[in-house]
Amino acid sequence: IELAGVFLPMIFRSNNENIISVRIAERSLFSRFIQLLPDEVVTCPTIHSFRVTEVEARLLNEINIRHSDCLFGKENFTTRDLVVKKDDVEKFYKFLDMCYSKMILKKSYEKDKCGFLRIGGMSDVPYVEVDGTKYLPVFYFEGAIDQSMCLTLRGWDWAYLRFCCQVQGVKDELIASDCCESVALQDLREYFPLETSFVEYWPAKDYISRMVSMKITQPGSWTRVI
């Protein structure tokens, strides 16, 4: 498979899953992001990984040694190695690329899946866009939102919103769960006076950065073994 100009070997499993080695993806595709972005950002998504089988380990070693001149490192692949689904590799790259643009390059684009809204010229609240609708975390509004209006965010939608929360320095206990209750922007507007402004915004300074982060991203730490 080719992703962002990088060719990655892919293994086909009998259940029609296409999987990629975590070690190879880190070395060839994600290394630049992992070196520059704080661990708190890299580990925002929950990505499930699986152990390599003996047959898959032999296949990866053959690809690496015979066909790639040890491009993916000189250490042999074993059943201790991890693999992830191709779809998750593609989505993780897209996520890290956006985080890199916002945090390192200081660039934001209209197509970005997440950001902040400055409400009433004072409060900065993160959002994530889902199917064309902006959703904001309910915990910012201290129980004022009707629960019937809430949508539970999970997976990649929650990962993007969690990234914004990390940038803003939200307390860990508020974003530690695998899901988050949110409210759509159009529903949220009902709680504010008509003249209230909602302006697109991104903070000039990130609360968290690689320089101040106390955590070092360990190999494979961005996945959860199942």
Solvent accessible surface area in square Angstrom, and as a share of the most:
residue,aa,sasa,rsa
1,I,56,0.28
2,E,102,0.46
3,L,31,0.15
4,A,62,0.48
5,G,57,0.55
6,V,43,0.24
7,F,146,0.61
8,L,3,0.02
9,P,23,0.15
10,M,48,0.21
11,I,10,0.05
12,F,145,0.60
13,R,53,0.19
14,S,123,0.79
15,N,93,0.48
16,N,144,0.74
17,E,44,0.20
18,N,44,0.23
19,I,0,0.00
20,I,1,0.00
21,S,1,0.01
22,V,6,0.03
23,R,48,0.17
24,I,1,0.00
25,A,0,0.00
26,E,24,0.11
27,R,126,0.46
28,S,34,0.22
29,L,13,0.06
30,F,0,0.00
31,S,40,0.26
32,R,108,0.39
33,F,0,0.00
34,I,24,0.12
35,Q,119,0.53
36,L,74,0.37
37,L,0,0.00
38,P,1,0.00
39,D,15,0.08
40,E,28,0.13
41,V,0,0.00
42,V,0,0.00
43,T,48,0.28
44,C,2,0.01
45,P,8,0.05
46,T,53,0.31
47,I,2,0.01
48,H,79,0.35
49,S,0,0.00
50,F,40,0.17
51,R,123,0.45
52,V,4,0.02
53,T,65,0.38
54,E,118,0.53
55,V,96,0.55
56,E,15,0.07
57,A,7,0.05
58,R,152,0.56
59,L,77,0.38
60,L,2,0.01
61,N,27,0.14
62,E,73,0.33
63,I,36,0.18
64,N,3,0.02
65,I,93,0.47
66,R,187,0.68
67,H,135,0.60
68,S,27,0.17
69,D,130,0.68
70,C,44,0.26
71,L,118,0.58
72,F,8,0.03
73,G,8,0.07
74,K,181,0.77
75,E,121,0.54
76,N,88,0.45
77,F,5,0.02
78,T,43,0.25
79,T,62,0.36
80,R,174,0.63
81,D,19,0.10
82,L,24,0.12
83,V,0,0.00
84,V,0,0.00
85,K,76,0.32
86,K,48,0.20
87,D,70,0.37
88,D,25,0.13
89,V,0,0.00
90,E,55,0.25
91,K,86,0.36
92,F,0,0.00
93,Y,35,0.13
94,K,144,0.61
95,F,0,0.00
96,L,0,0.00
97,D,56,0.29
98,M,18,0.08
99,C,0,0.00
100,Y,27,0.10
101,S,15,0.10
102,K,5,0.02
103,M,10,0.05
104,I,68,0.35
105,L,82,0.41
106,K,115,0.49
107,K,108,0.46
108,S,62,0.40
109,Y,105,0.40
110,E,186,0.83
111,K,169,0.72
112,D,17,0.09
113,K,56,0.24
114,C,1,0.01
115,G,2,0.02
116,F,1,0.00
117,L,6,0.03
118,R,82,0.30
119,I,8,0.04
120,G,39,0.38
121,G,52,0.50
122,M,168,0.75
123,S,60,0.39
124,D,31,0.16
125,V,5,0.03
126,P,0,0.00
127,Y,8,0.03
128,V,0,0.00
129,E,59,0.26
130,V,23,0.13
131,D,147,0.76
132,G,63,0.61
133,T,30,0.18
134,K,51,0.22
135,Y,36,0.14
136,L,0,0.00
137,P,0,0.00
138,V,13,0.07
139,F,57,0.24
140,Y,58,0.22
141,F,31,0.13
142,E,162,0.72
143,G,67,0.64
144,A,64,0.49
145,I,9,0.04
146,D,72,0.37
147,Q,119,0.53
148,S,99,0.64
149,M,58,0.26
150,C,28,0.17
151,L,72,0.36
152,T,47,0.28
153,L,4,0.02
154,R,151,0.55
155,G,50,0.48
156,W,49,0.17
157,D,36,0.19
158,W,6,0.02
159,A,1,0.01
160,Y,11,0.04
161,L,0,0.00
162,R,27,0.10
163,F,0,0.00
164,C,0,0.00
165,C,0,0.00
166,Q,27,0.12
167,V,1,0.01
168,Q,63,0.28
169,G,27,0.26
170,V,22,0.13
171,K,134,0.57
172,D,95,0.49
173,E,126,0.57
174,L,85,0.42
175,I,6,0.03
176,A,77,0.60
177,S,59,0.38
178,D,72,0.37
179,C,40,0.24
180,C,9,0.06
181,E,67,0.30
182,S,0,0.00
183,V,0,0.00
184,A,6,0.04
185,L,24,0.12
186,Q,106,0.47
187,D,37,0.19
188,L,1,0.00
189,R,112,0.41
190,E,123,0.55
191,Y,88,0.33
192,F,60,0.25
193,P,84,0.53
194,L,187,0.93
195,E,147,0.66
196,T,24,0.14
197,S,50,0.32
198,F,31,0.13
199,V,85,0.49
200,E,101,0.45
201,Y,62,0.23
202,W,47,0.16
203,P,23,0.14
204,A,96,0.74
205,K,175,0.74
206,D,15,0.08
207,Y,150,0.57
208,I,20,0.10
209,S,35,0.23
210,R,79,0.29
211,M,177,0.79
212,V,89,0.51
213,S,17,0.11
214,M,181,0.81
215,K,111,0.47
216,I,125,0.64
217,T,16,0.09
218,Q,104,0.46
219,P,115,0.73
220,G,11,0.11
221,S,48,0.31
222,W,6,0.02
223,T,17,0.10
224,R,117,0.43
225,V,68,0.39
226,I,114,0.58
